[in-house]
Amino acid sequence: MKTHRKSVTMEPELEKLAGNWPPWKRLAFARKLARWNRQLVVSARILLARQQPRPKRGLRRLSHPRLVRN
C-alpha cells in the first residue's frame, strides 16, 4: 500500500499560513508578496542612503594605458 506523499513542500511557517489554500488563492497571495518584497527593498535602500553620509568625491585614478596615451 502506497503512502500519500505531498507533491509540494513549503517552509513550515508558510505551510501553517497557506497549507490549506486553493491554488488561485496561493497565486494571488504570491503576487501580493512579490509587490511587498519590491517595496521593502526599495524603501530599505532609500532609508540606508539617507543614514549614510555621502563619500567625498576624489580624483579618479587613471589606469596605466590611459596615462601612456595622454
N, CA, C and O atoms as a Tripos MOL2 file, in Angstrom:
@<TRIPOS>MOLECULE
protein
  280   279    70     0     0
PROTEIN
NO_CHARGES

@<TRIPOS>ATOM
      1 N           0.8330   -1.1800    0.0000 N.3       1 MET1
      2 CA          0.0000    0.0000    0.0000 C.3       1 MET1
      3 C           0.8820    1.2490    0.0000 C.2       1 MET1
      4 O           1.7830    1.3830    0.8280 O.2       1 MET1
      5 N           0.6140    2.1540   -0.9300 N.am      2 LYS2
      6 CA          1.4110    3.3800   -1.0350 C.3       2 LYS2
      7 C           0.9440    4.3900    0.0010 C.2       2 LYS2
      8 O          -0.2420    4.4820    0.3170 O.2       2 LYS2
      9 N           1.8990    5.1400    0.5160 N.am      3 THR3
     10 CA          1.5480    6.2380    1.4200 C.3       3 THR3
     11 C           1.3930    7.5050    0.5970 C.2       3 THR3
     12 O           2.0560    7.6720   -0.4260 O.2       3 THR3
     13 N           0.5340    8.3800    1.0340 N.am      4 HIS4
     14 CA          0.2980    9.6380    0.3310 C.3       4 HIS4
     15 C           1.4470   10.5910    0.6180 C.2       4 HIS4
     16 O           1.7210   10.9270    1.7710 O.2       4 HIS4
     17 N           2.1210   11.0270   -0.4570 N.am      5 ARG5
     18 CA          3.2210   11.9840   -0.3150 C.3       5 ARG5
     19 C           2.7740   13.3390   -0.8160 C.2       5 ARG5
     20 O           2.0030   13.4400   -1.7710 O.2       5 ARG5
     21 N           3.2610   14.3750   -0.1690 N.am      6 LYS6
     22 CA          2.9700   15.7290   -0.6230 C.3       6 LYS6
     23 C           3.6840   15.9870   -1.9420 C.2       6 LYS6
     24 O           4.8280   15.5750   -2.1290 O.2       6 LYS6
     25 N           3.0110   16.6620   -2.8420 N.am      7 SER7
     26 CA          3.6430   16.9900   -4.1120 C.3       7 SER7
     27 C           4.4200   18.3000   -4.0280 C.2       7 SER7
     28 O           5.2940   18.5620   -4.8550 O.2       7 SER7
     29 N           4.1030   19.1160   -3.0350 N.am      8 VAL8
     30 CA          4.7630   20.4070   -2.8730 C.3       8 VAL8
     31 C           5.2000   20.5410   -1.4180 C.2       8 VAL8
     32 O           4.4190   20.3090   -0.4950 O.2       8 VAL8
     33 N           6.4690   20.9220   -1.2310 N.am      9 THR9
     34 CA          6.9840   21.1340    0.1200 C.3       9 THR9
     35 C           7.2330   22.6210    0.3060 C.2       9 THR9
     36 O           7.9210   23.2560   -0.4920 O.2       9 THR9
     37 N           6.6650   23.1610    1.3660 N.am     10 MET10
     38 CA          6.8580   24.5820    1.6750 C.3      10 MET10
     39 C           7.5410   24.6930    3.0360 C.2      10 MET10
     40 O           7.5820   23.7410    3.8140 O.2      10 MET10
     41 N           8.0670   25.8700    3.2930 N.am     11 GLU11
     42 CA          8.6600   26.1180    4.5960 C.3      11 GLU11
     43 C           7.5820   26.0110    5.6620 C.2      11 GLU11
     44 O           6.4170   26.2880    5.3780 O.2      11 GLU11
     45 N           7.9380   25.6170    6.8860 N.am     12 PRO12
     46 CA          6.9380   25.3800    7.9320 C.3      12 PRO12
     47 C           6.0200   26.5790    8.2120 C.2      12 PRO12
     48 O           4.8120   26.4080    8.3760 O.2      12 PRO12
     49 N           6.5810   27.7730    8.2650 N.am     13 GLU13
     50 CA          5.7460   28.9550    8.5310 C.3      13 GLU13
     51 C           4.7510   29.1910    7.4040 C.2      13 GLU13
     52 O           3.5920   29.5270    7.6470 O.2      13 GLU13
     53 N           5.2070   29.0130    6.1820 N.am     14 LEU14
     54 CA          4.3400   29.1920    5.0250 C.3      14 LEU14
     55 C           3.2890   28.0820    4.9620 C.2      14 LEU14
     56 O           2.1480   28.3210    4.5660 O.2      14 LEU14
     57 N           3.6750   26.8920    5.3470 N.am     15 GLU15
     58 CA          2.7360   25.7710    5.3750 C.3      15 GLU15
     59 C           1.6040   26.0430    6.3750 C.2      15 GLU15
     60 O           0.4460   25.7270    6.1050 O.2      15 GLU15
     61 N           1.9430   26.6270    7.5270 N.am     16 LYS16
     62 CA          0.9120   26.9690    8.5170 C.3      16 LYS16
     63 C          -0.0510   28.0080    7.9630 C.2      16 LYS16
     64 O          -1.2590   27.9420    8.1920 O.2      16 LYS16
     65 N           0.5070   28.9750    7.2260 N.am     17 LEU17
     66 CA         -0.2940   30.0690    6.7060 C.3      17 LEU17
     67 C          -1.1410   29.6540    5.5100 C.2      17 LEU17
     68 O          -2.3430   29.9180    5.4820 O.2      17 LEU17
     69 N          -0.5310   29.0120    4.5280 N.am     18 ALA18
     70 CA         -1.2070   28.7790    3.2570 C.3      18 ALA18
     71 C          -1.3480   27.3020    2.9030 C.2      18 ALA18
     72 O          -1.6550   26.9780    1.7560 O.2      18 ALA18
     73 N          -1.1380   26.4220    3.8360 N.am     19 GLY19
     74 CA         -1.1600   24.9980    3.5500 C.3      19 GLY19
     75 C          -2.4810   24.4870    3.0080 C.2      19 GLY19
     76 O          -2.4910   23.5610    2.1970 O.2      19 GLY19
     77 N          -3.5810   25.0560    3.4280 N.am     20 ASN20
     78 CA         -4.8990   24.5680    3.0020 C.3      20 ASN20
     79 C          -5.5690   25.4650    1.9670 C.2      20 ASN20
     80 O          -6.7350   25.2580    1.6310 O.2      20 ASN20
     81 N          -4.8480   26.4490    1.4640 N.am     21 TRP21
     82 CA         -5.4270   27.3650    0.4860 C.3      21 TRP21
     83 C          -5.5290   26.7110   -0.8900 C.2      21 TRP21
     84 O          -4.6910   25.8830   -1.2460 O.2      21 TRP21
     85 N          -6.5440   27.0770   -1.6590 N.am     22 PRO22
     86 CA         -6.6210   26.5880   -3.0400 C.3      22 PRO22
     87 C          -5.5630   27.2810   -3.9010 C.2      22 PRO22
     88 O          -5.0350   28.3220   -3.5130 O.2      22 PRO22
     89 N          -5.2550   26.7140   -5.0580 N.am     23 PRO23
     90 CA         -4.1880   27.2870   -5.9060 C.3      23 PRO23
     91 C          -4.4090   28.7420   -6.2890 C.2      23 PRO23
     92 O          -3.4540   29.5190   -6.2930 O.2      23 PRO23
     93 N          -5.6360   29.1380   -6.6120 N.am     24 TRP24
     94 CA         -5.8680   30.5240   -7.0370 C.3      24 TRP24
     95 C          -5.5740   31.4980   -5.9140 C.2      24 TRP24
     96 O          -5.0960   32.6030   -6.1710 O.2      24 TRP24
     97 N          -5.8510   31.1120   -4.6560 N.am     25 LYS25
     98 CA         -5.5790   31.9960   -3.5270 C.3      25 LYS25
     99 C          -4.0700   32.0760   -3.2570 C.2      25 LYS25
    100 O          -3.5520   33.1340   -2.9010 O.2      25 LYS25
    101 N          -3.3800   30.9620   -3.4290 N.am     26 ARG26
    102 CA         -1.9190   30.9640   -3.2650 C.3      26 ARG26
    103 C          -1.2560   31.8780   -4.2890 C.2      26 ARG26
    104 O          -0.3280   32.6210   -3.9690 O.2      26 ARG26
    105 N          -1.7480   31.8120   -5.5260 N.am     27 LEU27
    106 CA         -1.1800   32.6440   -6.5800 C.3      27 LEU27
    107 C          -1.4190   34.1280   -6.3100 C.2      27 LEU27
    108 O          -0.5170   34.9420   -6.5050 O.2      27 LEU27
    109 N          -2.6050   34.4830   -5.8700 N.am     28 ALA28
    110 CA         -2.9070   35.8800   -5.5480 C.3      28 ALA28
    111 C          -2.0260   36.3720   -4.4010 C.2      28 ALA28
    112 O          -1.5320   37.4990   -4.4290 O.2      28 ALA28
    113 N          -1.8360   35.5300   -3.4030 N.am     29 PHE29
    114 CA         -1.0020   35.9120   -2.2640 C.3      29 PHE29
    115 C           0.4680   36.0410   -2.6870 C.2      29 PHE29
    116 O           1.1730   36.9330   -2.2150 O.2      29 PHE29
    117 N           0.9240   35.1570   -3.5720 N.am     30 ALA30
    118 CA          2.3050   35.2360   -4.0570 C.3      30 ALA30
    119 C           2.5490   36.5420   -4.8030 C.2      30 ALA30
    120 O           3.6080   37.1540   -4.6600 O.2      30 ALA30
    121 N           1.5720   36.9690   -5.5960 N.am     31 ARG31
    122 CA          1.7120   38.2490   -6.3020 C.3      31 ARG31
    123 C           1.7930   39.4110   -5.3250 C.2      31 ARG31
    124 O           2.5790   40.3410   -5.5090 O.2      31 ARG31
    125 N           0.9740   39.3450   -4.2890 N.am     32 LYS32
    126 CA          1.0000   40.4050   -3.2760 C.3      32 LYS32
    127 C           2.3500   40.4240   -2.5660 C.2      32 LYS32
    128 O           2.9090   41.4960   -2.3340 O.2      32 LYS32
    129 N           2.8760   39.2590   -2.2190 N.am     33 LEU33
    130 CA          4.1750   39.1930   -1.5610 C.3      33 LEU33
    131 C           5.2870   39.7250   -2.4600 C.2      33 LEU33
    132 O           6.2180   40.3690   -1.9760 O.2      33 LEU33
    133 N           5.2000   39.4660   -3.7470 N.am     34 ALA34
    134 CA          6.2140   39.9740   -4.6830 C.3      34 ALA34
    135 C           6.2070   41.5020   -4.7090 C.2      34 ALA34
    136 O           7.2620   42.1360   -4.7070 O.2      34 ALA34
    137 N           5.0000   42.0880   -4.7330 N.am     35 ARG35
    138 CA          4.8990   43.5570   -4.6960 C.3      35 ARG35
    139 C           5.4720   44.0920   -3.3930 C.2      35 ARG35
    140 O           6.2290   45.0630   -3.3990 O.2      35 ARG35
    141 N           5.1160   43.4670   -2.2770 N.am     36 TRP36
    142 CA          5.6120   43.9110   -0.9780 C.3      36 TRP36
    143 C           7.1250   43.7690   -0.8950 C.2      36 TRP36
    144 O           7.7990   44.6180   -0.3120 O.2      36 TRP36
    145 N           7.6560   42.7100   -1.4710 N.am     37 ASN37
    146 CA          9.0910   42.5000   -1.4680 C.3      37 ASN37
    147 C           9.8050   43.6540   -2.1610 C.2      37 ASN37
    148 O          10.7680   44.2050   -1.6280 O.2      37 ASN37
    149 N           9.3290   44.0200   -3.3520 N.am     38 ARG38
    150 CA          9.9500   45.1390   -4.0710 C.3      38 ARG38
    151 C           9.8610   46.4290   -3.2560 C.2      38 ARG38
    152 O          10.8320   47.1820   -3.1710 O.2      38 ARG38
    153 N           8.6980   46.6810   -2.6600 N.am     39 GLN39
    154 CA          8.5240   47.9080   -1.8900 C.3      39 GLN39
    155 C           9.4490   47.9330   -0.6720 C.2      39 GLN39
    156 O          10.0010   48.9800   -0.3350 O.2      39 GLN39
    157 N           9.6190   46.7870   -0.0130 N.am     40 LEU40
    158 CA         10.5040   46.7320    1.1500 C.3      40 LEU40
    159 C          11.9610   46.9650    0.7510 C.2      40 LEU40
    160 O          12.6890   47.6740    1.4470 O.2      40 LEU40
    161 N          12.3820   46.3810   -0.3490 N.am     41 VAL41
    162 CA         13.7680   46.5450   -0.7910 C.3      41 VAL41
    163 C          14.0320   48.0000   -1.1700 C.2      41 VAL41
    164 O          15.0490   48.5670   -0.7690 O.2      41 VAL41
    165 N          13.1380   48.6030   -1.9290 N.am     42 VAL42
    166 CA         13.3260   49.9960   -2.3480 C.3      42 VAL42
    167 C          13.3230   50.9240   -1.1380 C.2      42 VAL42
    168 O          14.1870   51.7950   -1.0300 O.2      42 VAL42
    169 N          12.3710   50.7540   -0.2290 N.am     43 SER43
    170 CA         12.3070   51.6340    0.9420 C.3      43 SER43
    171 C          13.5270   51.4490    1.8320 C.2      43 SER43
    172 O          14.0170   52.4210    2.4060 O.2      43 SER43
    173 N          14.0310   50.2190    1.9620 N.am     44 ALA44
    174 CA         15.2260   49.9860    2.7750 C.3      44 ALA44
    175 C          16.4480   50.6650    2.1600 C.2      44 ALA44
    176 O          17.2720   51.2320    2.8780 O.2      44 ALA44
    177 N          16.5670   50.6100    0.8350 N.am     45 ARG45
    178 CA         17.7070   51.2670    0.1750 C.3      45 ARG45
    179 C          17.6400   52.7820    0.3390 C.2      45 ARG45
    180 O          18.6640   53.4350    0.5410 O.2      45 ARG45
    181 N          16.4410   53.3340    0.2520 N.am     46 ILE46
    182 CA         16.2800   54.7800    0.4280 C.3      46 ILE46
    183 C          16.6560   55.1800    1.8500 C.2      46 ILE46
    184 O          17.3740   56.1590    2.0560 O.2      46 ILE46
    185 N          16.1700   54.4220    2.8280 N.am     47 LEU47
    186 CA         16.4810   54.7400    4.2250 C.3      47 LEU47
    187 C          17.9680   54.5920    4.5170 C.2      47 LEU47
    188 O          18.5330   55.4070    5.2450 O.2      47 LEU47
    189 N          18.6110   53.5700    3.9660 N.am     48 LEU48
    190 CA         20.0510   53.4020    4.1660 C.3      48 LEU48
    191 C          20.8340   54.5440    3.5330 C.2      48 LEU48
    192 O          21.8090   55.0290    4.1080 O.2      48 LEU48
    193 N          20.4100   54.9690    2.3590 N.am     49 ALA49
    194 CA         21.1000   56.0700    1.6860 C.3      49 ALA49
    195 C          20.9870   57.3630    2.4900 C.2      49 ALA49
    196 O          21.9180   58.1690    2.5030 O.2      49 ALA49
    197 N          19.8650   57.5630    3.1500 N.am     50 ARG50
    198 CA         19.6870   58.7700    3.9620 C.3      50 ARG50
    199 C          20.5340   58.7250    5.2240 C.2      50 ARG50
    200 O          20.9720   59.7680    5.7080 O.2      50 ARG50
    201 N          20.7700   57.5380    5.7630 N.am     51 GLN51
    202 CA         21.5250   57.4190    7.0080 C.3      51 GLN51
    203 C          23.0200   57.5880    6.7990 C.2      51 GLN51
    204 O          23.6920   58.1850    7.6400 O.2      51 GLN51
    205 N          23.5520   57.0820    5.7090 N.am     52 GLN52
    206 CA         24.9860   57.0840    5.4950 C.3      52 GLN52
    207 C          25.4210   58.3880    4.8470 C.2      52 GLN52
    208 O          24.8130   58.8410    3.8780 O.2      52 GLN52
    209 N          26.4690   58.9870    5.3820 N.am     53 PRO53
    210 CA         26.9670   60.2160    4.7460 C.3      53 PRO53
    211 C          27.5370   59.8940    3.3700 C.2      53 PRO53
    212 O          28.1090   58.8270    3.1480 O.2      53 PRO53
    213 N          27.3710   60.8240    2.4710 N.am     54 ARG54
    214 CA         27.8790   60.6340    1.1130 C.3      54 ARG54
    215 C          29.4030   60.7030    1.1360 C.2      54 ARG54
    216 O          29.9700   61.5880    1.7770 O.2      54 ARG54
    217 N          30.0650   59.7940    0.4510 N.am     55 PRO55
    218 CA         31.5310   59.8590    0.4040 C.3      55 PRO55
    219 C          31.9850   61.0470   -0.4350 C.2      55 PRO55
    220 O          31.3230   61.4380   -1.3960 O.2      55 PRO55
    221 N          33.1200   61.6100   -0.0540 N.am     56 LYS56
    222 CA         33.6680   62.7350   -0.8080 C.3      56 LYS56
    223 C          34.1910   62.2210   -2.1340 C.2      56 LYS56
    224 O          34.7880   61.1480   -2.2170 O.2      56 LYS56
    225 N          33.9540   63.0070   -3.1630 N.am     57 ARG57
    226 CA         34.4580   62.6290   -4.4830 C.3      57 ARG57
    227 C          35.9390   62.9750   -4.5470 C.2      57 ARG57
    228 O          36.3470   64.0960   -4.2410 O.2      57 ARG57
    229 N          36.7120   62.0160   -4.9400 N.am     58 GLY58
    230 CA         38.1440   62.2360   -5.0800 C.3      58 GLY58
    231 C          38.5280   62.2250   -6.5380 C.2      58 GLY58
    232 O          37.6820   62.0700   -7.4180 O.2      58 GLY58
    233 N          39.7720   62.3850   -6.7780 N.am     59 LEU59
    234 CA         40.2600   62.3120   -8.1430 C.3      59 LEU59
    235 C          40.2490   60.8550   -8.5950 C.2      59 LEU59
    236 O          40.5910   59.9470   -7.8370 O.2      59 LEU59
    237 N          39.8520   60.6570   -9.8370 N.am     60 ARG60
    238 CA         39.8590   59.3020  -10.3830 C.3      60 ARG60
    239 C          41.2730   58.9170  -10.7620 C.2      60 ARG60
    240 O          42.0170   59.7120  -11.3360 O.2      60 ARG60
    241 N          41.6300   57.7050  -10.4400 N.am     61 ARG61
    242 CA         42.9360   57.2110  -10.8390 C.3      61 ARG61
    243 C          42.8320   56.7080  -12.2670 C.2      61 ARG61
    244 O          41.8980   55.9880  -12.6180 O.2      61 ARG61
    245 N          43.7800   57.0860  -13.0700 N.am     62 LEU62
    246 CA         43.8140   56.6280  -14.4480 C.3      62 LEU62
    247 C          44.6520   55.3580  -14.5240 C.2      62 LEU62
    248 O          45.6900   55.2350  -13.8740 O.2      62 LEU62
    249 N          44.1830   54.4340  -15.3210 N.am     63 SER63
    250 CA         44.9600   53.2170  -15.4960 C.3      63 SER63
    251 C          46.2000   53.5280  -16.3290 C.2      63 SER63
    252 O          46.2600   54.5590  -16.9990 O.2      63 SER63
    253 N          47.1540   52.6690  -16.2870 N.am     64 HIS64
    254 CA         48.4250   52.8890  -16.9850 C.3      64 HIS64
    255 C          48.2570   53.1010  -18.4870 C.2      64 HIS64
    256 O          48.8890   54.0110  -19.0230 O.2      64 HIS64
    257 N          47.4360   52.3080  -19.2080 N.am     65 PRO65
    258 CA         47.2910   52.5710  -20.6580 C.3      65 PRO65
    259 C          46.7390   53.9650  -20.9580 C.2      65 PRO65
    260 O          47.1120   54.5640  -21.9670 O.2      65 PRO65
    261 N          45.8880   54.4750  -20.1330 N.am     66 ARG66
    262 CA         45.3690   55.8340  -20.3610 C.3      66 ARG66
    263 C          46.4660   56.8800  -20.1550 C.2      66 ARG66
    264 O          46.5350   57.8660  -20.8880 O.2      66 ARG66
    265 N          47.3060   56.6640  -19.1740 N.am     67 LEU67
    266 CA         48.3960   57.6030  -18.9220 C.3      67 LEU67
    267 C          49.3680   57.6330  -20.0980 C.2      67 LEU67
    268 O          49.8830   58.6930  -20.4540 O.2      67 LEU67
    269 N          49.6120   56.4990  -20.6860 N.am     68 VAL68
    270 CA         50.5260   56.4200  -21.8110 C.3      68 VAL68
    271 C          49.9690   57.1500  -23.0140 C.2      68 VAL68
    272 O          50.7170   57.8130  -23.7330 O.2      68 VAL68
    273 N          48.6570   57.0410  -23.2500 N.am     69 ARG69
    274 CA         48.0390   57.6870  -24.4060 C.3      69 ARG69
    275 C          48.0220   59.1960  -24.2810 C.2      69 ARG69
    276 O          48.0750   59.9000  -25.2900 O.2      69 ARG69
    277 N          47.9520   59.7020  -23.0740 N.am     70 ASN70
    278 CA         47.8650   61.1750  -22.9110 C.3      70 ASN70
    279 C          49.2170   61.7420  -22.9660 C.2      70 ASN70
    280 O          49.3820   62.9560  -22.8520 O.2      70 ASN70
@<TRIPOS>BOND
     1     1     2 1
     2     2     3 1
     3     3     4 2
     4     3     5 am
     5     5     6 1
     6     6     7 1
     7     7     8 2
     8     7     9 am
     9     9    10 1
    10    10    11 1
    11    11    12 2
    12    11    13 am
    13    13    14 1
    14    14    15 1
    15    15    16 2
    16    15    17 am
    17    17    18 1
    18    18    19 1
    19    19    20 2
    20    19    21 am
    21    21    22 1
    22    22    23 1
    23    23    24 2
    24    23    25 am
    25    25    26 1
    26    26    27 1
    27    27    28 2
    28    27    29 am
    29    29    30 1
    30    30    31 1
    31    31    32 2
    32    31    33 am
    33    33    34 1
    34    34    35 1
    35    35    36 2
    36    35    37 am
    37    37    38 1
    38    38    39 1
    39    39    40 2
    40    39    41 am
    41    41    42 1
    42    42    43 1
    43    43    44 2
    44    43    45 am
    45    45    46 1
    46    46    47 1
    47    47    48 2
    48    47    49 am
    49    49    50 1
    50    50    51 1
    51    51    52 2
    52    51    53 am
    53    53    54 1
    54    54    55 1
    55    55    56 2
    56    55    57 am
    57    57    58 1
    58    58    59 1
    59    59    60 2
    60    59    61 am
    61    61    62 1
    62    62    63 1
    63    63    64 2
    64    63    65 am
    65    65    66 1
    66    66    67 1
    67    67    68 2
    68    67    69 am
    69    69    70 1
    70    70    71 1
    71    71    72 2
    72    71    73 am
    73    73    74 1
    74    74    75 1
    75    75    76 2
    76    75    77 am
    77    77    78 1
    78    78    79 1
    79    79    80 2
    80    79    81 am
    81    81    82 1
    82    82    83 1
    83    83    84 2
    84    83    85 am
    85    85    86 1
    86    86    87 1
    87    87    88 2
    88    87    89 am
    89    89    90 1
    90    90    91 1
    91    91    92 2
    92    91    93 am
    93    93    94 1
    94    94    95 1
    95    95    96 2
    96    95    97 am
    97    97    98 1
    98    98    99 1
    99    99   100 2
   100    99   101 am
   101   101   102 1
   102   102   103 1
   103   103   104 2
   104   103   105 am
   105   105   106 1
   106   106   107 1
   107   107   108 2
   108   107   109 am
   109   109   110 1
   110   110   111 1
   111   111   112 2
   112   111   113 am
   113   113   114 1
   114   114   115 1
   115   115   116 2
   116   115   117 am
   117   117   118 1
   118   118   119 1
   119   119   120 2
   120   119   121 am
   121   121   122 1
   122   122   123 1
   123   123   124 2
   124   123   125 am
   125   125   126 1
   126   126   127 1
   127   127   128 2
   128   127   129 am
   129   129   130 1
   130   130   131 1
   131   131   132 2
   132   131   133 am
   133   133   134 1
   134   134   135 1
   135   135   136 2
   136   135   137 am
   137   137   138 1
   138   138   139 1
   139   139   140 2
   140   139   141 am
   141   141   142 1
   142   142   143 1
   143   143   144 2
   144   143   145 am
   145   145   146 1
   146   146   147 1
   147   147   148 2
   148   147   149 am
   149   149   150 1
   150   150   151 1
   151   151   152 2
   152   151   153 am
   153   153   154 1
   154   154   155 1
   155   155   156 2
   156   155   157 am
   157   157   158 1
   158   158   159 1
   159   159   160 2
   160   159   161 am
   161   161   162 1
   162   162   163 1
   163   163   164 2
   164   163   165 am
   165   165   166 1
   166   166   167 1
   167   167   168 2
   168   167   169 am
   169   169   170 1
   170   170   171 1
   171   171   172 2
   172   171   173 am
   173   173   174 1
   174   174   175 1
   175   175   176 2
   176   175   177 am
   177   177   178 1
   178   178   179 1
   179   179   180 2
   180   179   181 am
   181   181   182 1
   182   182   183 1
   183   183   184 2
   184   183   185 am
   185   185   186 1
   186   186   187 1
   187   187   188 2
   188   187   189 am
   189   189   190 1
   190   190   191 1
   191   191   192 2
   192   191   193 am
   193   193   194 1
   194   194   195 1
   195   195   196 2
   196   195   197 am
   197   197   198 1
   198   198   199 1
   199   199   200 2
   200   199   201 am
   201   201   202 1
   202   202   203 1
   203   203   204 2
   204   203   205 am
   205   205   206 1
   206   206   207 1
   207   207   208 2
   208   207   209 am
   209   209   210 1
   210   210   211 1
   211   211   212 2
   212   211   213 am
   213   213   214 1
   214   214   215 1
   215   215   216 2
   216   215   217 am
   217   217   218 1
   218   218   219 1
   219   219   220 2
   220   219   221 am
   221   221   222 1
   222   222   223 1
   223   223   224 2
   224   223   225 am
   225   225   226 1
   226   226   227 1
   227   227   228 2
   228   227   229 am
   229   229   230 1
   230   230   231 1
   231   231   232 2
   232   231   233 am
   233   233   234 1
   234   234   235 1
   235   235   236 2
   236   235   237 am
   237   237   238 1
   238   238   239 1
   239   239   240 2
   240   239   241 am
   241   241   242 1
   242   242   243 1
   243   243   244 2
   244   243   245 am
   245   245   246 1
   246   246   247 1
   247   247   248 2
   248   247   249 am
   249   249   250 1
   250   250   251 1
   251   251   252 2
   252   251   253 am
   253   253   254 1
   254   254   255 1
   255   255   256 2
   256   255   257 am
   257   257   258 1
   258   258   259 1
   259   259   260 2
   260   259   261 am
   261   261   262 1
   262   262   263 1
   263   263   264 2
   264   263   265 am
   265   265   266 1
   266   266   267 1
   267   267   268 2
   268   267   269 am
   269   269   270 1
   270   270   271 1
   271   271   272 2
   272   271   273 am
   273   273   274 1
   274   274   275 1
   275   275   276 2
   276   275   277 am
   277   277   278 1
   278   278   279 1
   279   279   280 2
@<TRIPOS>SUBSTRUCTURE
     1 MET1         2 RESIDUE 1 A MET
     2 LYS2         6 RESIDUE 1 A LYS
     3 THR3        10 RESIDUE 1 A THR
     4 HIS4        14 RESIDUE 1 A HIS
     5 ARG5        18 RESIDUE 1 A ARG
     6 LYS6        22 RESIDUE 1 A LYS
     7 SER7        26 RESIDUE 1 A SER
     8 VAL8        30 RESIDUE 1 A VAL
     9 THR9        34 RESIDUE 1 A THR
    10 MET10       38 RESIDUE 1 A MET
    11 GLU11       42 RESIDUE 1 A GLU
    12 PRO12       46 RESIDUE 1 A PRO
    13 GLU13       50 RESIDUE 1 A GLU
    14 LEU14       54 RESIDUE 1 A LEU
    15 GLU15       58 RESIDUE 1 A GLU
    16 LYS16       62 RESIDUE 1 A LYS
    17 LEU17       66 RESIDUE 1 A LEU
    18 ALA18       70 RESIDUE 1 A ALA
    19 GLY19       74 RESIDUE 1 A GLY
    20 ASN20       78 RESIDUE 1 A ASN
    21 TRP21       82 RESIDUE 1 A TRP
    22 PRO22       86 RESIDUE 1 A PRO
    23 PRO23       90 RESIDUE 1 A PRO
    24 TRP24       94 RESIDUE 1 A TRP
    25 LYS25       98 RESIDUE 1 A LYS
    26 ARG26      102 RESIDUE 1 A ARG
    27 LEU27      106 RESIDUE 1 A LEU
    28 ALA28      110 RESIDUE 1 A ALA
    29 PHE29      114 RESIDUE 1 A PHE
    30 ALA30      118 RESIDUE 1 A ALA
    31 ARG31      122 RESIDUE 1 A ARG
    32 LYS32      126 RESIDUE 1 A LYS
    33 LEU33      130 RESIDUE 1 A LEU
    34 ALA34      134 RESIDUE 1 A ALA
    35 ARG35      138 RESIDUE 1 A ARG
    36 TRP36      142 RESIDUE 1 A TRP
    37 ASN37      146 RESIDUE 1 A ASN
    38 ARG38      150 RESIDUE 1 A ARG
    39 GLN39      154 RESIDUE 1 A GLN
    40 LEU40      158 RESIDUE 1 A LEU
    41 VAL41      162 RESIDUE 1 A VAL
    42 VAL42      166 RESIDUE 1 A VAL
    43 SER43      170 RESIDUE 1 A SER
    44 ALA44      174 RESIDUE 1 A ALA
    45 ARG45      178 RESIDUE 1 A ARG
    46 ILE46      182 RESIDUE 1 A ILE
    47 LEU47      186 RESIDUE 1 A LEU
    48 LEU48      190 RESIDUE 1 A LEU
    49 ALA49      194 RESIDUE 1 A ALA
    50 ARG50      198 RESIDUE 1 A ARG
    51 GLN51      202 RESIDUE 1 A GLN
    52 GLN52      206 RESIDUE 1 A GLN
    53 PRO53      210 RESIDUE 1 A PRO
    54 ARG54      214 RESIDUE 1 A ARG
    55 PRO55      218 RESIDUE 1 A PRO
    56 LYS56      222 RESIDUE 1 A LYS
    57 ARG57      226 RESIDUE 1 A ARG
    58 GLY58      230 RESIDUE 1 A GLY
    59 LEU59      234 RESIDUE 1 A LEU
    60 ARG60      238 RESIDUE 1 A ARG
    61 ARG61      242 RESIDUE 1 A ARG
    62 LEU62      246 RESIDUE 1 A LEU
    63 SER63      250 RESIDUE 1 A SER
    64 HIS64      254 RESIDUE 1 A HIS
    65 PRO65      258 RESIDUE 1 A PRO
    66 ARG66      262 RESIDUE 1 A ARG
    67 LEU67      266 RESIDUE 1 A LEU
    68 VAL68      270 RESIDUE 1 A VAL
    69 ARG69      274 RESIDUE 1 A ARG
    70 ASN70      278 RESIDUE 1 A ASN
